[in-house]
Amino acid sequence: MKQTNYHLFDFMDFDPDLQKDESLWKAYAPTKIEERNGDIVVTIPYQQQLHQEDMAPDTSAAQQCYDLIIRAYEPDIIRLFTTMSGDEMVEQDDMLQFAPEVKRLPLRYVDGDILAATGKKVAAIDLSAPRLDHWSDLLPPPQPAPFITFYPDGDEKKGIALSDDHFSPPRYDALPLGFCTVGCCTTATSTNNRATISFRCEADECFVGTGERFRKMDLSGQTFQLKNQDGQGVNNRRCYKNIPFYLSSRMYGAFYHTSDYCKLSLADHSTRSVQFLNDHATLDVFLIGGSTPEEILRGYRMLTGFPQMPPLWSFGIWMSRMTYFSADEVEAICDRLRAEHYPCDVIHLDTGWFRTDWLCEWKFNPERFPAPKAFIQRLKEQGFKVSLWQLPYVAQGAEQLEEAKANKYISQSTKEEDTATGEASSNFSALDYAGTIDFTYPKATDWYKNQLLKPLLEMGVKCIKTDFGENIHMDHQYHAMTPERLNNIYALLYQRAAYEVTKEVTGDGIVWARSAWAGCQRYPLHWGGDSESSWAGMAGSLKGGLHFGLSGFAFWSHDVPGFHSTPDFMNSPLDEQVYVRWTQFGVFSSHMRYHGTCKREPWHYPNIAPIVKRWWKLRYRLIPYILEQAERSCHSGWPMLRALLMQHPHDRQVWHIDDEYYFGSEFLVCPVMNSQNRRDIYLPLGTWVNFFTGERLQGGRWYYDVDVPLDQMPVFVRPGAQLRLYPDLVDSTDQMDLSRAVALEIGDDYKGINW
């Protein structure tokens, strides 16, 4: 057992044997507070601690002082910035994209209070001496600490206070502020430094968000490594999409503005504290206030960017497999989709459209796809858009390799031979990858956009699947960043490049992406990665999608009916019940794509094909509603697929429910995720109407062990709701005239949808 259950080792990452030459510095009480250009600047002294398990000041070391800058913005945002590494505070970079509504609020300091020009109290600094009733000298007195409480929205009942969390003066469980040095340096400028900040939390506080987290709804009691890596499934700790943001049930959000590897402990190492550790000694934290989760998420998007609206056709059904290998195969599938009136808009070509499967050269195999432009045009005439798979690594043997190396478009190896992409890779082939496309280098970005993607887009391709991007070559050199600082934000640079050239050439802003970091929500859309085709895979996917929506993202999809099989990854047959239930889940998701390691076309499963076709047709009837909700999501804090807590934040039950969700504002969806065709259903307060049967139920209670036949799924709406639906059957969105959409009103005489 390597875990010690002590803060210094398990959270601050000190060597448990104390054999490394590293030092911990703890924040003390402020020595100076001043107004500077509308900010409040608090000078914080830090005292080195003795190199031991129990904390005690090393008085032989001189204190080091660093400024904590407190800045306020409209609406309801406080920023805390301090650096021990000489970084500058910026208001625009790859992650930050301030909305026009975000405006500086000048601050002033008056008798311990920090006040905005509007009169709102945004923080308080307690400089008073602690109250004592002296009785014993058994233990030393507590070390000084900065006692600062923040009120982003001015609500003093829910202050966010720095946490000086200890059992006894020597035994700390969290530091309000602190940093570490490595080696015998006398200043905190080592690249090995790390810094921490902690806030107090309440005993019953819940936390959500942090990215596409495959965990239960309430994340309290857990610590997360915010380090993007190939998730290799949706049921483990690994995460394709880490987002350094959480939302608290006390109605505030915290965004940690960094691309560094970092760690977030949500009432885990101490149930009294939320703790953040950055692998670089700079802390830049935005505390976002609001009275609802939507207001807080809107504040987060005001800082990092709002999602853009995907094109109409993307909300139709996508058909794919890993993989189709020829134009003839694709056309046969498309012909059958049309002949049997399975509505579908997108055909996706995965790893097999190159001359060698997985050898990504951004060119069609000339034998199996002999006339790609004509092929794409024929599909377009049938109403199909083409999506293409690729990845951001150039393989050994790729025809672009020498050009990429010569011009340093890809990362440069620091070894004589190197082919490793980060840590574990999910490349199912035996190919080696020579380097990662270096999006920190403008010339490499232009090469990728204009030489690799643009010819495909000009040929008629409508979407690029920006697969991978969670791992980069870690022992390579990049033009503008170290690999450690680049790895997390690489997804943003990668997807932005693909999105921009796609928008430029086709007019449609879209990618199909797997990895993500803060800011990637601007470039939709993302899907949930390589889920197991099982009930566990379906449940894990939904958990991930809910947390992803609570992390600032509006659009999210998943592979229907799961990506891989078990126990034989590539070859075990699908469970037909899983296929149907995952289809139902997909209909009520932002986007709907069939994909995986074996046959995904419904006619291969004749026992369930009629059920599947019926649900596909319902999907197309829902498209006017989906478009309406998507537009709303692009200008607010709402995701398309949203946890119940977003609508009912004061209902304590829903902070623990992760198998139900709202689809847009009107549908309450309860997927069935077991082979027993039964589930428990929780309905929030009020009256609810079964969308399919018209049955009315009262909320504020559980309905246990509800029987749900395979061709049905519990979906509820509110009385009086008006739902925009499409009245006609179509084979693709090309056949839709949205002016023909009709309003379905859930009135007193509603008996269920006719479908």
ChimeraX attribute file (.defattr): number of C-alpha atoms within 10 A of each C-alpha:
attribute: neighborCount
match mode: 1-to-1
recipient: residues
	/A:1	3
	/A:2	7
	/A:3	9
	/A:4	11
	/A:5	11
	/A:6	17
	/A:7	18
	/A:8	21
	/A:9	17
	/A:10	15
	/A:11	23
	/A:12	23
	/A:13	13
	/A:14	20
	/A:15	13
	/A:16	16
	/A:17	9
	/A:18	12
	/A:19	9
	/A:20	12
	/A:21	13
	/A:22	17
	/A:23	19
	/A:24	25
	/A:25	23
	/A:26	26
	/A:27	25
	/A:28	21
	/A:29	19
	/A:30	23
	/A:31	12
	/A:32	11
	/A:33	17
	/A:34	14
	/A:35	16
	/A:36	12
	/A:37	10
	/A:38	17
	/A:39	21
	/A:40	23
	/A:41	22
	/A:42	22
	/A:43	19
	/A:44	24
	/A:45	22
	/A:46	24
	/A:47	24
	/A:48	24
	/A:49	20
	/A:50	17
	/A:51	18
	/A:52	13
	/A:53	18
	/A:54	14
	/A:55	19
	/A:56	19
	/A:57	17
	/A:58	15
	/A:59	11
	/A:60	10
	/A:61	12
	/A:62	12
	/A:63	16
	/A:64	17
	/A:65	17
	/A:66	16
	/A:67	18
	/A:68	21
	/A:69	21
	/A:70	23
	/A:71	22
	/A:72	26
	/A:73	19
	/A:74	14
	/A:75	21
	/A:76	22
	/A:77	29
	/A:78	24
	/A:79	22
	/A:80	19
	/A:81	19
	/A:82	25
	/A:83	21
	/A:84	24
	/A:85	18
	/A:86	11
	/A:87	12
	/A:88	10
	/A:89	14
	/A:90	8
	/A:91	10
	/A:92	11
	/A:93	9
	/A:94	14
	/A:95	20
	/A:96	18
	/A:97	18
	/A:98	19
	/A:99	14
	/A:100	8
	/A:101	12
	/A:102	17
	/A:103	13
	/A:104	16
	/A:105	20
	/A:106	18
	/A:107	25
	/A:108	18
	/A:109	19
	/A:110	9
	/A:111	9
	/A:112	14
	/A:113	16
	/A:114	24
	/A:115	21
	/A:116	22
	/A:117	12
	/A:118	9
	/A:119	11
	/A:120	16
	/A:121	21
	/A:122	25
	/A:123	25
	/A:124	21
	/A:125	20
	/A:126	17
	/A:127	15
	/A:128	8
	/A:129	7
	/A:130	8
	/A:131	6
	/A:132	6
	/A:133	5
	/A:134	6
	/A:135	6
	/A:136	7
	/A:137	7
	/A:138	6
	/A:139	9
	/A:140	11
	/A:141	10
	/A:142	13
	/A:143	16
	/A:144	17
	/A:145	22
	/A:146	23
	/A:147	18
	/A:148	21
	/A:149	22
	/A:150	25
	/A:151	25
	/A:152	29
	/A:153	23
	/A:154	20
	/A:155	15
	/A:156	15
	/A:157	8
	/A:158	16
	/A:159	22
	/A:160	20
	/A:161	21
	/A:162	24
	/A:163	25
	/A:164	25
	/A:165	20
	/A:166	15
	/A:167	8
	/A:168	14
	/A:169	15
	/A:170	17
	/A:171	16
	/A:172	18
	/A:173	22
	/A:174	28
	/A:175	26
	/A:176	23
	/A:177	27
	/A:178	23
	/A:179	28
	/A:180	25
	/A:181	24
	/A:182	18
	/A:183	12
	/A:184	10
	/A:185	12
	/A:186	12
	/A:187	10
	/A:188	20
	/A:189	16
	/A:190	18
	/A:191	12
	/A:192	14
	/A:193	22
	/A:194	25
	/A:195	25
	/A:196	26
	/A:197	23
	/A:198	25
	/A:199	25
	/A:200	22
	/A:201	23
	/A:202	13
	/A:203	11
	/A:204	10
	/A:205	18
	/A:206	21
	/A:207	21
	/A:208	29
	/A:209	26
	/A:210	27
	/A:211	28
	/A:212	31
	/A:213	31
	/A:214	26
	/A:215	22
	/A:216	19
	/A:217	23
	/A:218	21
	/A:219	25
	/A:220	20
	/A:221	15
	/A:222	14
	/A:223	18
	/A:224	19
	/A:225	15
	/A:226	25
	/A:227	24
	/A:228	25
	/A:229	23
	/A:230	22
	/A:231	24
	/A:232	18
	/A:233	22
	/A:234	27
	/A:235	21
	/A:236	12
	/A:237	13
	/A:238	21
	/A:239	29
	/A:240	31
	/A:241	31
	/A:242	26
	/A:243	30
	/A:244	26
	/A:245	24
	/A:246	23
	/A:247	22
	/A:248	20
	/A:249	20
	/A:250	23
	/A:251	18
	/A:252	26
	/A:253	27
	/A:254	21
	/A:255	22
	/A:256	22
	/A:257	20
	/A:258	22
	/A:259	24
	/A:260	22
	/A:261	19
	/A:262	21
	/A:263	20
	/A:264	24
	/A:265	22
	/A:266	29
	/A:267	24
	/A:268	18
	/A:269	20
	/A:270	20
	/A:271	19
	/A:272	22
	/A:273	27
	/A:274	25
	/A:275	28
	/A:276	26
	/A:277	28
	/A:278	24
	/A:279	23
	/A:280	26
	/A:281	26
	/A:282	25
	/A:283	27
	/A:284	19
	/A:285	21
	/A:286	25
	/A:287	24
	/A:288	27
	/A:289	27
	/A:290	22
	/A:291	13
	/A:292	20
	/A:293	25
	/A:294	19
	/A:295	22
	/A:296	27
	/A:297	29
	/A:298	24
	/A:299	29
	/A:300	28
	/A:301	27
	/A:302	21
	/A:303	24
	/A:304	25
	/A:305	23
	/A:306	26
	/A:307	26
	/A:308	20
	/A:309	22
	/A:310	20
	/A:311	13
	/A:312	16
	/A:313	19
	/A:314	21
	/A:315	26
	/A:316	25
	/A:317	24
	/A:318	24
	/A:319	23
	/A:320	25
	/A:321	23
	/A:322	20
	/A:323	19
	/A:324	18
	/A:325	21
	/A:326	19
	/A:327	20
	/A:328	13
	/A:329	11
	/A:330	17
	/A:331	16
	/A:332	10
	/A:333	16
	/A:334	21
	/A:335	13
	/A:336	13
	/A:337	18
	/A:338	15
	/A:339	10
	/A:340	11
	/A:341	15
	/A:342	23
	/A:343	23
	/A:344	26
	/A:345	25
	/A:346	26
	/A:347	24
	/A:348	25
	/A:349	25
	/A:350	23
	/A:351	20
	/A:352	22
	/A:353	27
	/A:354	23
	/A:355	18
	/A:356	14
	/A:357	16
	/A:358	20
	/A:359	26
	/A:360	24
	/A:361	22
	/A:362	22
	/A:363	17
	/A:364	19
	/A:365	20
	/A:366	13
	/A:367	11
	/A:368	17
	/A:369	19
	/A:370	13
	/A:371	13
	/A:372	19
	/A:373	14
	/A:374	13
	/A:375	18
	/A:376	19
	/A:377	17
	/A:378	13
	/A:379	20
	/A:380	17
	/A:381	10
	/A:382	15
	/A:383	20
	/A:384	25
	/A:385	22
	/A:386	21
	/A:387	22
	/A:388	21
	/A:389	21
	/A:390	21
	/A:391	21
	/A:392	24
	/A:393	24
	/A:394	25
	/A:395	21
	/A:396	16
	/A:397	15
	/A:398	16
	/A:399	15
	/A:400	15
	/A:401	19
	/A:402	13
	/A:403	11
	/A:404	22
	/A:405	16
	/A:406	9
	/A:407	11
	/A:408	19
	/A:409	27
	/A:410	28
	/A:411	28
	/A:412	20
	/A:413	19
	/A:414	11
	/A:415	9
	/A:416	5
	/A:417	8
	/A:418	16
	/A:419	17
	/A:420	18
	/A:421	23
	/A:422	17
	/A:423	13
	/A:424	12
	/A:425	16
	/A:426	12
	/A:427	12
	/A:428	8
	/A:429	9
	/A:430	8
	/A:431	14
	/A:432	17
	/A:433	21
	/A:434	25
	/A:435	28
	/A:436	26
	/A:437	27
	/A:438	29
	/A:439	28
	/A:440	18
	/A:441	17
	/A:442	12
	/A:443	14
	/A:444	21
	/A:445	21
	/A:446	15
	/A:447	17
	/A:448	23
	/A:449	18
	/A:450	15
	/A:451	13
	/A:452	15
	/A:453	22
	/A:454	20
	/A:455	15
	/A:456	22
	/A:457	22
	/A:458	13
	/A:459	14
	/A:460	22
	/A:461	23
	/A:462	25
	/A:463	27
	/A:464	25
	/A:465	22
	/A:466	24
	/A:467	22
	/A:468	24
	/A:469	29
	/A:470	27
	/A:471	26
	/A:472	29
	/A:473	26
	/A:474	20
	/A:475	19
	/A:476	21
	/A:477	19
	/A:478	23
	/A:479	17
	/A:480	12
	/A:481	13
	/A:482	13
	/A:483	21
	/A:484	18
	/A:485	16
	/A:486	22
	/A:487	24
	/A:488	30
	/A:489	25
	/A:490	26
	/A:491	30
	/A:492	22
	/A:493	21
	/A:494	26
	/A:495	29
	/A:496	22
	/A:497	20
	/A:498	26
	/A:499	23
	/A:500	17
	/A:501	21
	/A:502	25
	/A:503	16
	/A:504	13
	/A:505	18
	/A:506	16
	/A:507	12
	/A:508	20
	/A:509	23
	/A:510	29
	/A:511	26
	/A:512	23
	/A:513	26
	/A:514	26
	/A:515	32
	/A:516	31
	/A:517	28
	/A:518	32
	/A:519	26
	/A:520	29
	/A:521	26
	/A:522	25
	/A:523	28
	/A:524	23
	/A:525	29
	/A:526	28
	/A:527	24
	/A:528	28
	/A:529	25
	/A:530	24
	/A:531	26
	/A:532	25
	/A:533	26
	/A:534	23
	/A:535	20
	/A:536	16
	/A:537	24
	/A:538	29
	/A:539	24
	/A:540	25
	/A:541	28
	/A:542	29
	/A:543	25
	/A:544	29
	/A:545	31
	/A:546	32
	/A:547	30
	/A:548	32
	/A:549	27
	/A:550	30
	/A:551	32
	/A:552	34
	/A:553	34
	/A:554	30
	/A:555	28
	/A:556	27
	/A:557	23
	/A:558	29
	/A:559	28
	/A:560	27
	/A:561	32
	/A:562	29
	/A:563	26
	/A:564	26
	/A:565	21
	/A:566	13
	/A:567	10
	/A:568	9
	/A:569	14
	/A:570	14
	/A:571	13
	/A:572	14
	/A:573	16
	/A:574	20
	/A:575	15
	/A:576	16
	/A:577	20
	/A:578	23
	/A:579	22
	/A:580	23
	/A:581	25
	/A:582	26
	/A:583	24
	/A:584	28
	/A:585	21
	/A:586	24
	/A:587	22
	/A:588	24
	/A:589	26
	/A:590	24
	/A:591	22
	/A:592	25
	/A:593	27
	/A:594	25
	/A:595	25
	/A:596	24
	/A:597	21
	/A:598	19
	/A:599	18
	/A:600	21
	/A:601	17
	/A:602	20
	/A:603	17
	/A:604	10
	/A:605	16
	/A:606	11
	/A:607	11
	/A:608	17
	/A:609	18
	/A:610	14
	/A:611	17
	/A:612	22
	/A:613	18
	/A:614	13
	/A:615	20
	/A:616	21
	/A:617	20
	/A:618	20
	/A:619	23
	/A:620	27
	/A:621	21
	/A:622	20
	/A:623	22
	/A:624	23
	/A:625	20
	/A:626	25
	/A:627	19
	/A:628	13
	/A:629	19
	/A:630	23
	/A:631	15
	/A:632	18
	/A:633	22
	/A:634	24
	/A:635	16
	/A:636	19
	/A:637	28
	/A:638	27
	/A:639	32
	/A:640	28
	/A:641	28
	/A:642	24
	/A:643	31
	/A:644	25
	/A:645	24
	/A:646	23
	/A:647	18
	/A:648	16
	/A:649	19
	/A:650	13
	/A:651	13
	/A:652	13
	/A:653	15
	/A:654	22
	/A:655	23
	/A:656	16
	/A:657	17
	/A:658	23
	/A:659	24
	/A:660	23
	/A:661	26
	/A:662	25
	/A:663	22
	/A:664	23
	/A:665	17
	/A:666	16
	/A:667	19
	/A:668	26
	/A:669	24
	/A:670	22
	/A:671	27
	/A:672	29
	/A:673	21
	/A:674	16
	/A:675	12
	/A:676	13
	/A:677	18
	/A:678	18
	/A:679	19
	/A:680	13
	/A:681	18
	/A:682	18
	/A:683	20
	/A:684	19
	/A:685	12
	/A:686	12
	/A:687	15
	/A:688	20
	/A:689	24
	/A:690	23
	/A:691	22
	/A:692	18
	/A:693	15
	/A:694	20
	/A:695	13
	/A:696	18
	/A:697	14
	/A:698	14
	/A:699	14
	/A:700	12
	/A:701	14
	/A:702	12
	/A:703	13
	/A:704	11
	/A:705	12
	/A:706	12
	/A:707	15
	/A:708	15
	/A:709	11
	/A:710	18
	/A:711	16
	/A:712	17
	/A:713	21
	/A:714	20
	/A:715	22
	/A:716	24
	/A:717	23
	/A:718	18
	/A:719	18
	/A:720	13
	/A:721	16
	/A:722	16
	/A:723	20
	/A:724	21
	/A:725	21
	/A:726	24
	/A:727	15
	/A:728	13
	/A:729	14
	/A:730	17
	/A:731	22
	/A:732	21
	/A:733	21
	/A:734	15
	/A:735	11
	/A:736	19
	/A:737	10
	/A:738	14
	/A:739	8
	/A:740	13
	/A:741	19
	/A:742	16
	/A:743	15
	/A:744	15
	/A:745	14
	/A:746	21
	/A:747	14
	/A:748	10
	/A:749	8
	/A:750	19
	/A:751	16
	/A:752	14
	/A:753	13
	/A:754	6
	/A:755	9
